[in-house]
Amino acid sequence: MASFLSVFKFYEQYDDDEIGALDNAELEGSIQVDSNRLEEVLNDYYKEKAENCVKLNTLEPFEDQDLLMNELDGSEEEEVITVVLEEAKEKWDCESICSTYSNLYNHPQLIKYQPKPKQIRISSKTGIPLNVLPKKGLTAKQVERMQMINGSDLPKVSTQPRSKNESKEDKRARKQAIKEERKERRVEKKANKLAFKLEKRRQEKELLNLKKNVEGLKL
């Protein structure tokens, strides 16, 4: 109940003290055009306007007229700001463009430079094309044979240190083993010489046949 009373008291502060028509709301009537009252009102109005206006001859001359004109011109000038609006362009790369033209039968791709084949040069002495035959040196078979030679193929007896307490029988057996190993090496050396000789003949034969073929092509 106390809360309701406090609300009513709050609203009482904003109530109107006087309720009714406004002041001079009922004043009505008319006035004649040639009335003295109307003439007085007009005279008062013209007099008030004359007091607010200033005659030109009463103004003091302004010395710096150019400054005034410059200020007027400067105030009228508008600051012009140039704004360049770039047209929005779609960003494309080469691969994306190529993909737009790709279909079942057309597959665009990067054009690769294909170097021209080297021109065949013929030797003036032999008439055989240069850089065709293998260079002088060991053949593939010879290199393979040399790679097969390892530590196990070397003489074992001759490389082993001799014992200080070696008996006569051991010394005789060691020397005999060394002789056998040297004999095997001589046989292997002879076989290698024969293999090199046969390989040389084969290459010379191929070179001769190739030369004949080149001469036949010239004819």
MDTraj code that builds the backbone (N, CA, C; nanometers):
import mdtraj as md
import numpy as np

residues = "MET ALA SER PHE LEU SER VAL PHE LYS PHE TYR GLU GLN TYR ASP ASP ASP GLU ILE GLY ALA LEU ASP ASN ALA GLU LEU GLU GLY SER ILE GLN VAL ASP SER ASN ARG LEU GLU GLU VAL LEU ASN ASP TYR TYR LYS GLU LYS ALA GLU ASN CYS VAL LYS LEU ASN THR LEU GLU PRO PHE GLU ASP GLN ASP LEU LEU MET ASN GLU LEU ASP GLY SER GLU GLU GLU GLU VAL ILE THR VAL VAL LEU GLU GLU ALA LYS GLU LYS TRP ASP CYS GLU SER ILE CYS SER THR TYR SER ASN LEU TYR ASN HIS PRO GLN LEU ILE LYS TYR GLN PRO LYS PRO LYS GLN ILE ARG ILE SER SER LYS THR GLY ILE PRO LEU ASN VAL LEU PRO LYS LYS GLY LEU THR ALA LYS GLN VAL GLU ARG MET GLN MET ILE ASN GLY SER ASP LEU PRO LYS VAL SER THR GLN PRO ARG SER LYS ASN GLU SER LYS GLU ASP LYS ARG ALA ARG LYS GLN ALA ILE LYS GLU GLU ARG LYS GLU ARG ARG VAL GLU LYS LYS ALA ASN LYS LEU ALA PHE LYS LEU GLU LYS ARG ARG GLN GLU LYS GLU LEU LEU ASN LEU LYS LYS ASN VAL GLU GLY LEU LYS LEU".split()
xyz = np.array([
    [0.0843, -0.1214, 0.0000],
    [0.0000, 0.0000, 0.0000],
    [0.0872, 0.1256, 0.0000],
    [0.1979, 0.1191, 0.0721],
    [0.2862, 0.2351, 0.0783],
    [0.3470, 0.2640, -0.0579],
    [0.3709, 0.1577, -0.1349],
    [0.4288, 0.1774, -0.2681],
    [0.3317, 0.2496, -0.3601],
    [0.2011, 0.2173, -0.3488],
    [0.1020, 0.2865, -0.4320],
    [0.0936, 0.4338, -0.3958],
    [0.1013, 0.4668, -0.2700],
    [0.0946, 0.6062, -0.2283],
    [0.2144, 0.6849, -0.2793],
    [0.3314, 0.6215, -0.2764],
    [0.4501, 0.6908, -0.3263],
    [0.4396, 0.7174, -0.4757],
    [0.3742, 0.6278, -0.5481],
    [0.3566, 0.6485, -0.6926],
    [0.2632, 0.7657, -0.7169],
    [0.1549, 0.7723, -0.6414],
    [0.0605, 0.8827, -0.6585],
    [0.1248, 1.0161, -0.6251],
    [0.2063, 1.0196, -0.5225],
    [0.2737, 1.1439, -0.4877],
    [0.3704, 1.1875, -0.5980],
    [0.4319, 1.0885, -0.6591],
    [0.5249, 1.1204, -0.7681],
    [0.4521, 1.1856, -0.8854],
    [0.3360, 1.1330, -0.9198],
    [0.2605, 1.1894, -1.0320],
    [0.1954, 1.3228, -0.9962],
    [0.1712, 1.3516, -0.8682],
    [0.1122, 1.4788, -0.8286],
    [0.2050, 1.5962, -0.8591],
    [0.3362, 1.5697, -0.8627],
    [0.4307, 1.6770, -0.8914],
    [0.4174, 1.7286, -1.0344],
    [0.3636, 1.6471, -1.1225],
    [0.3529, 1.6849, -1.2636],
    [0.2105, 1.7208, -1.3038],
    [0.1190, 1.7382, -1.2101],
    [-0.0178, 1.7780, -1.2442],
    [-0.0217, 1.9266, -1.2768],
    [-0.1169, 1.9690, -1.3651],
    [-0.1360, 2.1096, -1.4007],
    [-0.2095, 2.1806, -1.2880],
    [-0.1564, 2.2966, -1.2560],
    [-0.2223, 2.3746, -1.1513],
    [-0.3514, 2.4362, -1.2013],
    [-0.3511, 2.4856, -1.3252],
    [-0.4684, 2.5512, -1.3821],
    [-0.5071, 2.4813, -1.5108],
    [-0.6235, 2.4375, -1.5188],
    [-0.6751, 2.3695, -1.6372],
    [-0.7782, 2.4609, -1.7006],
    [-0.7629, 2.4963, -1.8283],
    [-0.8565, 2.5842, -1.8964],
    [-0.7972, 2.6360, -2.0241],
    [-0.8594, 2.7392, -2.0829],
    [-0.8128, 2.7950, -2.2098],
    [-0.6878, 2.8785, -2.1885],
    [-0.6123, 2.8988, -2.2944],
    [-0.4916, 2.9790, -2.2893],
    [-0.5258, 3.1264, -2.2791],
    [-0.4219, 3.2085, -2.2462],
    [-0.4420, 3.3519, -2.2333],
    [-0.4735, 3.4121, -2.3687],
    [-0.5693, 3.5074, -2.3673],
    [-0.6087, 3.5796, -2.4882],
    [-0.6595, 3.4880, -2.5991],
    [-0.7053, 3.3694, -2.5611],
    [-0.7547, 3.2762, -2.6633],
    [-0.8887, 3.3212, -2.7179],
    [-0.9655, 3.4013, -2.6380],
    [-1.0978, 3.4412, -2.6817],
    [-1.0998, 3.5790, -2.7456],
    [-0.9823, 3.6427, -2.7653],
    [-0.9786, 3.7757, -2.8239],
    [-1.0053, 3.7661, -2.9727],
    [-1.1026, 3.8293, -3.0210],
    [-1.1391, 3.8291, -3.1619],
    [-1.1843, 3.9703, -3.2004],
    [-1.1848, 4.0031, -3.3330],
    [-1.2329, 4.1332, -3.3779],
    [-1.1701, 4.1710, -3.5088],
    [-1.1924, 4.2921, -3.5571],
    [-1.1388, 4.3406, -3.6845],
    [-1.0994, 4.4870, -3.6692],
    [-1.0192, 4.5378, -3.7634],
    [-0.9720, 4.6754, -3.7604],
    [-0.9823, 4.7326, -3.9003],
    [-1.0113, 4.8615, -3.9092],
    [-1.0255, 4.9267, -4.0384],
    [-0.8893, 4.9573, -4.0977],
    [-0.8840, 4.9655, -4.2317],
    [-0.7573, 4.9901, -4.2999],
    [-0.7055, 5.1310, -4.2695],
    [-0.7945, 5.2290, -4.2609],
    [-0.7525, 5.3664, -4.2369],
    [-0.7519, 5.4012, -4.0885],
    [-0.7388, 5.2970, -4.0043],
    [-0.7405, 5.3185, -3.8607],
    [-0.6080, 5.3793, -3.8164],
    [-0.6155, 5.4680, -3.7159],
    [-0.4952, 5.5295, -3.6600],
    [-0.4061, 5.4266, -3.5900],
    [-0.4694, 5.3288, -3.5307],
    [-0.3914, 5.2244, -3.4605],
    [-0.3056, 5.1457, -3.5584],
    [-0.3590, 5.1144, -3.6727],
    [-0.2833, 5.0416, -3.7744],
    [-0.1693, 5.1263, -3.8286],
    [-0.1928, 5.2564, -3.8432],
    [-0.0878, 5.3451, -3.8927],
    [0.0269, 5.3552, -3.7918],
    [-0.0036, 5.3598, -3.6622],
    [0.1011, 5.3643, -3.5602],
    [0.1861, 5.2365, -3.5615],
    [0.1216, 5.1248, -3.5788],
    [0.1956, 4.9969, -3.5824],
    [0.2913, 4.9936, -3.7003],
    [0.2453, 5.0439, -3.8169],
    [0.3313, 5.0460, -3.9357],
    [0.4485, 5.1413, -3.9169],
    [0.4231, 5.2574, -3.8558],
    [0.5318, 5.3527, -3.8321],
    [0.6382, 5.2947, -3.7383],
    [0.5908, 5.2278, -3.6352],
    [0.6872, 5.1640, -3.5436],
    [0.7722, 5.0571, -3.6162],
    [0.7099, 4.9864, -3.7066],
    [0.7822, 4.8810, -3.7810],
    [0.8890, 4.9419, -3.8711],
    [0.8531, 5.0509, -3.9456],
    [0.9502, 5.1156, -4.0344],
    [1.0636, 5.1802, -3.9550],
    [1.0315, 5.2360, -3.8411],
    [1.1336, 5.2993, -3.7588],
    [1.2353, 5.1961, -3.7083],
    [1.1869, 5.0814, -3.6666],
    [1.2753, 4.9743, -3.6186],
    [1.3660, 4.9242, -3.7306],
    [1.3137, 4.9132, -3.8516],
    [1.3940, 4.8694, -3.9663],
    [1.5006, 4.9725, -4.0013],
    [1.4658, 5.1032, -3.9911],
    [1.5615, 5.2093, -4.0236],
    [1.6769, 5.2119, -3.9257],
    [1.6515, 5.1809, -3.7995],
    [1.7594, 5.1785, -3.7012],
    [1.8569, 5.0633, -3.7276],
    [1.8058, 4.9521, -3.7755],
    [1.8921, 4.8360, -3.8018],
    [1.9731, 4.8506, -3.9301],
    [1.9328, 4.9383, -4.0207],
    [2.0040, 4.9570, -4.1470],
    [2.1110, 5.0644, -4.1322],
    [2.2232, 5.0508, -4.2042],
    [2.3337, 5.1463, -4.2021],
    [2.3496, 5.2020, -4.3418],
    [2.3589, 5.3340, -4.3504],
    [2.3734, 5.3974, -4.4807],
    [2.5172, 5.3827, -4.5301],
    [2.5357, 5.3849, -4.6642],
    [2.6677, 5.3662, -4.7239],
    [2.7621, 5.4816, -4.6935],
    [2.7098, 5.6053, -4.6873],
    [2.7972, 5.7197, -4.6647],
    [2.8492, 5.7251, -4.5218],
    [2.7896, 5.6530, -4.4315],
    [2.8365, 5.6510, -4.2925],
    [2.9452, 5.5465, -4.2688],
    [2.9664, 5.4541, -4.3645],
    [3.0691, 5.3505, -4.3490],
    [3.2080, 5.4072, -4.3745],
    [3.3086, 5.3590, -4.3015],
    [3.4467, 5.3997, -4.3224],
    [3.5052, 5.3263, -4.4429],
    [3.5901, 5.3977, -4.5209],
    [3.6488, 5.3312, -4.6389],
    [3.7455, 5.2195, -4.5974],
    [3.7403, 5.1072, -4.6709],
    [3.8273, 4.9914, -4.6446],
    [3.9535, 5.0059, -4.7278],
    [4.0682, 5.0098, -4.6592],
    [4.1940, 5.0396, -4.7281],
    [4.2403, 4.9225, -4.8164],
    [4.2521, 4.8050, -4.7600],
    [4.3064, 4.6898, -4.8345],
    [4.1908, 4.6153, -4.9000],
    [4.1479, 4.6675, -5.0144],
    [4.0373, 4.6029, -5.0854],
    [4.0833, 4.4756, -5.1572],
    [4.2123, 4.4764, -5.2000],
    [4.2621, 4.3558, -5.2679],
    [4.2625, 4.2358, -5.1740],
    [4.2977, 4.2625, -5.0470],
    [4.2973, 4.1535, -4.9507],
    [4.1583, 4.0976, -4.9316],
    [4.0608, 4.1863, -4.9292],
    [3.9224, 4.1410, -4.9144],
    [3.8790, 4.0578, -5.0341],
    [3.9175, 4.1033, -5.1540],
    [3.8802, 4.0287, -5.2744],
    [3.9479, 3.8915, -5.2761],
    [4.0734, 3.8894, -5.2322],
    [4.1433, 3.7606, -5.2293],
    [4.0787, 3.6653, -5.1295],
    [4.0368, 3.7235, -5.0157],
    [3.9701, 3.6386, -4.9174],
    [3.8378, 3.5864, -4.9705],
    [3.7676, 3.6749, -5.0420],
    [3.6404, 3.6298, -5.0995],
    [3.6628, 3.5226, -5.2057],
    [3.7658, 3.5477, -5.2899],
    [3.7945, 3.4482, -5.3944],
    [3.8415, 3.3169, -5.3336],
    [3.9239, 3.3294, -5.2288],
    [3.9744, 3.2069, -5.1669],
    [3.8657, 3.1277, -5.0991],
    [3.7703, 3.2003, -5.0426],
    [3.6608, 3.1296, -4.9773],
    [3.5715, 3.0595, -5.0770],
    [3.5648, 3.1210, -5.1992],
    [3.4784, 3.0594, -5.2994],
    [3.5456, 2.9410, -5.3686],
    [3.6823, 2.9393, -5.3665],
    [3.7498, 2.8282, -5.4331],
    [3.7276, 2.6988, -5.3555],
    [3.7001, 2.5977, -5.4279],
    [3.6773, 2.4668, -5.3682],
    [3.7997, 2.3786, -5.3905],
    [3.8331, 2.3075, -5.2902],
    [3.9463, 2.2151, -5.3005],
    [3.9055, 2.0932, -5.3821],
    [3.9808, 2.0715, -5.4876],
    [3.9491, 1.9609, -5.5783],
    [4.0432, 1.8452, -5.5479],
    [3.9879, 1.7327, -5.5163],
    [4.0648, 1.6109, -5.4883],
    [4.0366, 1.5106, -5.5987],
    [4.1428, 1.4691, -5.6624],
    [4.1289, 1.3732, -5.7722],
    [4.1400, 1.2320, -5.7173],
    [4.0395, 1.1551, -5.7393],
    [4.0358, 1.0162, -5.6942],
    [4.0294, 0.9269, -5.8168],
    [4.1287, 0.8423, -5.8300],
    [4.1344, 0.7501, -5.9441],
    [4.0777, 0.6164, -5.8997],
    [3.9718, 0.5781, -5.9637],
    [3.9077, 0.4502, -5.9331],
    [3.9503, 0.3482, -6.0369],
    [4.0217, 0.2475, -5.9910],
    [4.0658, 0.1426, -6.0826],
    [3.9540, 0.0411, -6.1028],
    [3.9421, 0.0033, -6.2266],
    [3.8391, -0.0945, -6.2600],
    [3.8794, -0.2320, -6.2069],
    [3.7883, -0.2930, -6.1401],
    [3.8165, -0.4255, -6.0845],
    [3.8352, -0.5265, -6.1970],
    [3.9490, -0.5926, -6.1940],
    [3.9799, -0.6920, -6.2967],
    [3.9913, -0.8292, -6.2328],
    [3.9510, -0.9267, -6.3077],
    [3.9629, -1.0631, -6.2601],
    [4.1076, -1.1093, -6.2725],
    [4.1546, -1.1740, -6.1692],
    [4.2920, -1.2215, -6.1681],
    [4.2952, -1.3651, -6.2198],
    [4.3687, -1.3814, -6.3287],
    [4.3824, -1.5145, -6.3896],
    [4.5299, -1.5439, -6.4093],
    [4.5649, -1.6681, -6.4010],
    [4.7002, -1.7110, -6.4344],
    [4.6940, -1.8030, -6.5557],
    [4.8105, -1.8364, -6.6080],
    [4.8171, -1.9143, -6.7325],
    [4.7494, -2.0498, -6.7176],
    [4.7723, -2.1154, -6.6049],
    [4.7146, -2.2480, -6.5884],
    [4.5623, -2.2410, -6.5805],
    [4.5097, -2.1387, -6.5147],
    [4.3642, -2.1264, -6.5052],
    [4.3027, -2.0974, -6.6408],
    [4.3685, -2.0102, -6.7193],
    [4.3174, -1.9803, -6.8528],
    [4.3188, -2.1058, -6.9395],
    [4.4272, -2.1809, -6.9326],
    [4.4354, -2.3034, -7.0131],
    [4.3295, -2.4042, -6.9704],
    [4.2978, -2.4074, -6.8418],
    [4.1986, -2.5036, -6.7957],
    [4.0591, -2.4719, -6.8479],
    [4.0316, -2.3447, -6.8818],
    [3.8998, -2.3108, -6.9359],
    [3.8804, -2.3639, -7.0767],
    [3.9891, -2.3886, -7.1479],
    [3.9798, -2.4414, -7.2838],
    [3.9987, -2.5930, -7.2883],
    [4.0136, -2.6556, -7.1740],
    [4.0380, -2.7990, -7.1717],
    [3.9065, -2.8744, -7.1844],
    [3.9074, -2.9750, -7.2667],
    [3.7902, -3.0603, -7.2814],
    [3.8365, -3.2028, -7.3065],
    [3.7485, -3.2824, -7.3640],
    [3.7807, -3.4234, -7.3831],
    [3.8922, -3.4435, -7.4838],
    [3.8968, -3.3572, -7.5854],
    [3.9943, -3.3759, -7.6929],
    [4.1080, -3.2737, -7.6878],
    [4.0860, -3.1626, -7.6230],
    [4.1866, -3.0571, -7.6192],
    [4.2452, -3.0494, -7.4789],
    [4.3743, -3.0699, -7.4685],
    [4.4432, -3.0650, -7.3399],
    [4.5619, -2.9703, -7.3518],
    [4.5409, -2.8421, -7.3291],
    [4.6528, -2.7464, -7.3403],
    [4.7595, -2.7764, -7.2367],
    [4.8815, -2.7560, -7.2742],
    [4.9928, -2.7750, -7.1832],
    [5.1056, -2.6807, -7.2209],
    [5.2059, -2.6771, -7.1382],
    [5.3185, -2.5878, -7.1595],
    [5.3992, -2.6337, -7.2805],
    [5.4295, -2.5384, -7.3676],
    [5.5083, -2.5687, -7.4867],
    [5.6546, -2.5789, -7.4446],
    [5.7121, -2.6935, -7.4656],
    [5.8505, -2.7173, -7.4271],
    [5.9417, -2.7028, -7.5482],
    [6.0568, -2.6465, -7.5216],
    [6.1550, -2.6284, -7.6276],
    [6.2289, -2.7594, -7.6506],
    [6.2249, -2.8055, -7.7738],
    [6.2943, -2.9281, -7.8102],
    [6.4205, -2.8921, -7.8871],
    [6.5350, -2.9173, -7.8290],
    [6.6591, -2.8814, -7.8992],
    [6.6771, -2.9640, -8.0258],
    [6.7406, -2.9033, -8.1221],
    [6.7657, -2.9725, -8.2480],
    [6.8713, -3.0812, -8.2267],
    [6.8578, -3.1915, -8.2987],
    [6.9601, -3.2963, -8.2854],
    [7.0951, -3.2467, -8.3355],
    [7.1985, -3.2956, -8.2702],
    [7.3326, -3.2525, -8.3074],
    [7.3676, -3.3007, -8.4483],
    [7.4342, -3.2147, -8.5201],
    [7.4740, -3.2484, -8.6566],
    [7.5889, -3.3496, -8.6542],
    [7.5774, -3.4504, -8.7394],
    [7.6798, -3.5543, -8.7455],
    [7.8017, -3.4992, -8.8178],
    [7.9137, -3.5068, -8.7506],
    [8.0397, -3.4601, -8.8085],
    [8.1236, -3.5812, -8.8474],
    [8.1800, -3.5772, -8.9691],
    [8.2579, -3.6882, -9.0233],
    [8.4052, -3.6507, -9.0212],
    [8.4879, -3.7456, -8.9814],
    [8.6321, -3.7226, -8.9762],
    [8.6886, -3.7112, -9.1174],
    [8.7745, -3.6134, -9.1383],
    [8.8361, -3.5947, -9.2702],
    [8.9415, -3.7010, -9.3001],
    [8.9944, -3.7658, -9.1974],
    [9.0980, -3.8669, -9.2177],
    [9.0380, -4.0039, -9.2454],
    [8.9461, -4.0467, -9.1615],
    [8.8905, -4.1818, -9.1740],
    [8.7562, -4.1849, -9.2439],
    [8.6865, -4.0723, -9.2483],
    [8.5526, -4.0702, -9.3067],
    [8.4468, -4.1299, -9.2176],
    [8.4795, -4.1536, -9.0914],
    [8.3864, -4.2120, -8.9949],
    [8.3277, -4.0990, -8.9101],
    [8.1981, -4.1072, -8.8783],
    [8.1389, -4.0043, -8.7927],
    [8.2117, -3.9943, -8.6597],
    [8.2297, -3.8719, -8.6159],
    [8.2988, -3.8484, -8.4899],
    [8.2060, -3.8742, -8.3723],
    [8.2661, -3.9051, -8.2596],
    [8.1942, -3.9274, -8.1337],
    [8.0908, -4.0385, -8.1448],
    [8.1215, -4.1386, -8.2290],
    [8.0327, -4.2538, -8.2434],
    [8.0945, -4.3770, -8.1797],
    [8.2203, -4.4014, -8.2114],
    [8.2904, -4.5160, -8.1549],
    [8.3315, -4.4869, -8.0114],
    [8.3414, -4.5900, -7.9305],
    [8.3859, -4.5679, -7.7919],
    [8.5286, -4.5178, -7.7884],
    [8.5567, -4.4361, -7.6886],
    [8.6903, -4.3817, -7.6738],
    [8.7887, -4.4918, -7.6351],
    [8.9157, -4.4667, -7.6638],
    [9.0187, -4.5650, -7.6333],
    [9.0264, -4.5849, -7.4829],
    [9.0323, -4.7089, -7.4463],
    [9.0387, -4.7410, -7.3046],
    [8.9901, -4.8822, -7.2820],
    [8.9672, -4.9156, -7.1576],
    [8.9217, -5.0491, -7.1233],
    [8.7772, -5.0684, -7.1657],
    [8.7478, -5.1901, -7.2132],
    [8.6108, -5.2237, -7.2488],
    [8.5328, -5.2593, -7.1231],
    [8.4018, -5.2792, -7.1420],
    [8.3182, -5.3125, -7.0271],
    [8.3569, -5.4471, -6.9673],
    [8.3912, -5.5420, -7.0533],
    [8.4317, -5.6735, -7.0026],
    [8.5625, -5.6647, -6.9262],
    [8.6530, -5.5822, -6.9763],
    [8.7816, -5.5680, -6.9081],
    [8.7652, -5.5012, -6.7719],
    [8.6794, -5.4010, -6.7681],
    [8.6546, -5.3348, -6.6398],
    [8.5904, -5.4307, -6.5422],
    [8.4953, -5.5108, -6.5914],
    [8.4297, -5.6081, -6.5044],
    [8.5292, -5.7123, -6.4535],
    [8.6213, -5.7549, -6.5401],
    [8.7217, -5.8530, -6.4995],
    [8.8158, -5.7944, -6.3944],
    [8.8494, -5.6667, -6.4100],
    [8.9379, -5.6042, -6.3123],
    [8.8686, -5.5844, -6.1785],
    [8.7379, -5.5581, -6.1822],
    [8.6655, -5.5414, -6.0568],
    [8.6517, -5.6718, -5.9804],
    [8.6579, -5.7825, -6.0532],
    [8.6473, -5.9126, -5.9876],
    [8.7730, -5.9477, -5.9105],
    [8.8843, -5.8809, -5.9429],
    [9.0097, -5.9083, -5.8727],
    [9.0049, -5.8399, -5.7363],
    [9.0117, -5.9151, -5.6313],
    [9.0083, -5.8598, -5.4960],
    [9.1216, -5.9191, -5.4141],
    [9.1130, -5.8985, -5.2875],
    [9.2207, -5.9453, -5.2010],
    [9.2353, -6.0963, -5.1968],
    [9.1260, -6.1706, -5.2223],
    [9.1338, -6.3166, -5.2186],
    [9.2116, -6.3734, -5.3353],
    [9.2234, -6.2978, -5.4472],
    [9.2960, -6.3458, -5.5642],
    [9.4461, -6.3226, -5.5533],
    [9.4892, -6.2421, -5.4598],
    [9.6318, -6.2139, -5.4448],
    [9.7015, -6.3307, -5.3750],
    [9.8301, -6.3456, -5.3963],
    [9.9030, -6.4558, -5.3297],
    [9.8954, -6.4433, -5.1786],
    [9.8476, -6.5498, -5.1188],
    [9.8327, -6.5477, -4.9739],
    [9.9631, -6.5830, -4.9028],
    [10.0370, -6.6776, -4.9597],
    [10.1584, -6.7236, -4.8923],
    [10.2653, -6.6165, -4.8935],
    [10.2785, -6.5485, -5.0066],
    [10.3836, -6.4480, -5.0184],
    [10.3562, -6.3240, -4.9352],
    [10.2318, -6.3014, -4.9038],
    [10.1972, -6.1825, -4.8255],
    [10.1969, -6.2085, -4.6765],
    [10.1969, -6.3344, -4.6359],
    [10.1957, -6.3657, -4.4934],
    [10.3356, -6.3497, -4.4342],
    [10.3457, -6.2990, -4.3132],
    [10.4786, -6.2845, -4.2501],
    [10.5399, -6.4218, -4.2193],
    [10.6679, -6.4280, -4.2321],
    [10.7394, -6.5540, -4.2071],
    [10.7662, -6.5679, -4.0575],
    [10.7432, -6.6885, -4.0076],
    [10.7634, -6.7151, -3.8652],
    [10.9123, -6.7297, -3.8347],
    [10.9525, -6.6830, -3.7179],
    [11.0930, -6.6950, -3.6779],
    [11.1314, -6.8404, -3.6475],
    [11.0384, -6.9152, -3.5997],
    [11.0635, -7.0552, -3.5640],
    [11.0245, -7.1495, -3.6778],
    [11.0368, -7.1014, -3.8012],
    [10.9980, -7.1830, -3.9165],
    [11.0988, -7.2978, -3.9355],
    [11.0467, -7.4175, -3.9535],
    [11.1325, -7.5346, -3.9765],
    [11.1687, -7.5453, -4.1232],
    [11.2557, -7.6385, -4.1543],
    [11.2972, -7.6564, -4.2928],
    [11.1821, -7.7062, -4.3786],
    [11.0992, -7.7938, -4.3237],
    [10.9855, -7.8445, -4.4006],
    [10.8862, -7.7307, -4.4305],
    [10.8620, -7.6475, -4.3305],
    [10.7688, -7.5345, -4.3531],
    [10.8257, -7.4364, -4.4548],
    [10.9552, -7.4144, -4.4478],
    [11.0180, -7.3223, -4.5430],
    [11.0096, -7.3775, -4.6844],
    [11.0322, -7.5119, -4.6971],
    [11.0255, -7.5737, -4.8283],
    [10.8818, -7.5674, -4.8826],
    [10.7845, -7.5900, -4.7985],
    [10.6442, -7.5860, -4.8422],
    [10.6020, -7.4433, -4.8797],
    [10.6516, -7.3460, -4.8024],
    [10.6162, -7.2062, -4.8329],
    [10.6732, -7.1636, -4.9670],
    [10.7959, -7.2008, -4.9950],
    [10.8555, -7.1639, -5.1235],
    [10.7856, -7.2339, -5.2393],
    [10.7449, -7.3588, -5.2173],
    [10.6735, -7.4297, -5.3228],
    [10.5378, -7.3643, -5.3507],
    [10.4717, -7.3183, -5.2452],
    [10.3422, -7.2513, -5.2636],
    [10.3587, -7.1194, -5.3385],
    [10.4679, -7.0503, -5.3074],
    [10.4929, -6.9232, -5.3773],
    [10.5183, -6.9488, -5.5247],
    [10.5904, -7.0564, -5.5567],
    [10.6159, -7.0898, -5.6967],
    [10.4860, -7.1217, -5.7698],
    [10.3964, -7.1941, -5.7025],
    [10.2685, -7.2271, -5.7651],
    [10.1853, -7.0997, -5.7902],
    [10.1867, -7.0104, -5.6951],
    [10.1103, -6.8859, -5.7121],
    [10.1668, -6.8018, -5.8259],
    [10.2983, -6.7943, -5.8347],
    [10.3593, -6.7173, -5.9431],
    [10.3292, -6.7807, -6.0785],
    [10.3261, -6.9139, -6.0816],
    [10.2917, -6.9826, -6.2057],
    [10.1484, -6.9496, -6.2477],
    [10.0570, -6.9473, -6.1500],
    [9.9176, -6.9132, -6.1811],
    [9.9067, -6.7691, -6.2316],
    [9.9845, -6.6807, -6.1743],
    [9.9790, -6.5408, -6.2185],
    [10.0315, -6.5260, -6.3609],
    [10.1344, -6.6053, -6.3950],
    [10.1862, -6.5984, -6.5318],
    [10.0834, -6.6495, -6.6317],
    [10.0131, -6.7546, -6.5946],
    [9.9069, -6.8060, -6.6829],
    [9.7952, -6.7028, -6.6974],
    [9.7591, -6.6387, -6.5861],
    [9.6528, -6.5368, -6.5910],
    [9.6960, -6.4169, -6.6739],
    [9.8218, -6.3786, -6.6602],
    [9.8728, -6.2653, -6.7378],
    [9.8709, -6.2966, -6.8867],
    [9.9087, -6.4197, -6.9218],
    [9.9061, -6.4603, -7.0618],
    [9.7638, -6.4608, -7.1160],
    [9.6696, -6.5069, -7.0342],
    [9.5296, -6.5087, -7.0770],
    [9.4758, -6.3664, -7.0954],
    [9.5180, -6.2766, -7.0081],
    [9.4736, -6.1371, -7.0216],
    [9.5284, -6.0731, -7.1485],
    [9.6542, -6.1015, -7.1798],
    [9.7115, -6.0474, -7.3031],
    [9.6374, -6.0987, -7.4250],
    [9.6040, -6.2278, -7.4222],
    [9.5303, -6.2850, -7.5341],
    [9.3911, -6.2225, -7.5453],
    [9.3266, -6.1988, -7.4313],
    [9.1934, -6.1380, -7.4326],
    [9.1994, -5.9956, -7.4871],
    [9.2997, -5.9203, -7.4466],
    [9.3145, -5.7839, -7.4983],
    [9.3410, -5.7857, -7.6485],
    [9.4204, -5.8821, -7.6930],
    [9.4529, -5.8914, -7.8355],
    [9.3289, -5.9240, -7.9178],
    [9.2471, -6.0170, -7.8681],
    [9.1237, -6.0522, -7.9385],
    [9.0252, -5.9349, -7.9389],
    [9.0176, -5.8624, -7.8285],
    [8.9267, -5.7475, -7.8210],
    [8.9712, -5.6379, -7.9167],
    [9.1014, -5.6192, -7.9285],
    [9.1527, -5.5181, -8.0213],
    [9.1194, -5.5549, -8.1652],
    [9.1360, -5.6821, -8.2007],
    [9.1018, -5.7254, -8.3360],
    [8.9524, -5.7057, -8.3641],
    [8.8706, -5.7362, -8.2645],
    [8.7259, -5.7211, -8.2840],
    [8.6876, -5.5755, -8.3085],
    [8.7453, -5.4825, -8.2308],
    [8.7152, -5.3409, -8.2496],
    [8.7655, -5.2907, -8.3845],
    [8.8846, -5.3375, -8.4260],
    [8.9349, -5.2967, -8.5574],
    [8.8460, -5.3489, -8.6691],
    [8.7941, -5.4677, -8.6526],
    [8.7042, -5.5244, -8.7525],
    [8.5742, -5.4438, -8.7603],
    [8.5179, -5.4074, -8.6449],
    [8.3958, -5.3259, -8.6434],
    [8.4218, -5.1891, -8.7050],
    [8.5372, -5.1322, -8.6770],
    [8.5709, -5.0020, -8.7334],
    [8.5822, -5.0088, -8.8852],
    [8.6416, -5.1188, -8.9353],
    [8.6545, -5.1356, -9.0798],
    [8.5182, -5.1535, -9.1457],
    [8.4318, -5.2322, -9.0841],
    [8.2970, -5.2513, -9.1394],
    [8.2183, -5.1205, -9.1395],
    [8.2317, -5.0429, -9.0330],
    [8.1611, -4.9149, -9.0266],
    [8.2121, -4.8189, -9.1330],
    [8.3410, -4.8209, -9.1559],
    [8.3984, -4.7344, -9.2590],
    [8.3467, -4.7720, -9.3966],
    [8.3363, -4.9031, -9.4233],
    [8.2825, -4.9483, -9.5515],
    [8.1363, -4.9062, -9.5675],
    [8.0599, -4.9146, -9.4613],
    [7.9191, -4.8744, -9.4684],
    [7.9053, -4.7252, -9.4967],
    [7.9914, -4.6444, -9.4356],
    [7.9867, -4.5000, -9.4596],
    [8.0244, -4.4686, -9.6030],
    [8.1265, -4.5367, -9.6560],
    [8.1647, -4.5143, -9.7956],
    [8.0535, -4.5566, -9.8901],
    [7.9830, -4.6638, -9.8554],
    [7.8703, -4.7056, -9.9380],
    [7.7581, -4.6039, -9.9363],
    [7.7339, -4.5387, -9.8209],
    [7.6310, -4.4350, -9.8141],
    [7.6694, -4.3144, -9.8973],
    [7.7979, -4.2792, -9.9028],
    [7.8424, -4.1655, -9.9838],
    [7.8185, -4.1900, -10.1320],
    [7.8396, -4.3139, -10.1768],
    [7.8180, -4.3450, -10.3179],
    [7.6700, -4.3338, -10.3529],
])
top = md.Topology()
chain = top.add_chain()
for i, resn in enumerate(residues, 1):
    res = top.add_residue(resn, chain, resSeq=i)
    for name in ("N", "CA", "C"):
        top.add_atom(name, md.element.get_by_symbol(name[0]), res)
traj = md.Trajectory(xyz[None], top)
